[in-house]
Amino acid sequence: MRGAAFFFVGVAALELAACDASSNRTHTDYPDEQSEAFNVYARNCSECHAPPLPSAHPAEEWPNVIARMQQHLVHRSMAPIAVADILVLREYLETHAAGK
């Protein structure tokens, strides 16, 4: 009986810890979140996954990442990213890339 009481106290403590707002962060801070460039990025890069932070890659890697994502869209029979949006994405990502 005493073991069961300790078990339930432990479970309750874990549940309370899970309610801590700092441990349940659901928002990532992206650079220039109020900009139109961020809106283009968020709109195009959240169809299949959460958009990575621009600092996830150095600037010189982002063009290849964008091309790879474009290929994934085509393979999934989804609409490709518009050329105008690709230019905005590339500028946004390279501006805020790792090492900048």
C-alpha angles and dihedrals in degrees: 000000000000090000090054091052091053090048093054092045088052092049091049091051091051092049092051091049089052090057092059106116094216092058093047098056109167099173128070118203110238123189116261094004091172094056127102088234090060090049090054089048094048093045095049100036101046099063093094106011145001108287111254119237111266087239089065089090138025115254094258092059098052097079090057092046091051091049091049091051090049088055091050090054092051092047089052091050090244125140111273121238111271116251091240090053092048089057091051092045093050093049092047094047096044092047092054098032126133113288095026 
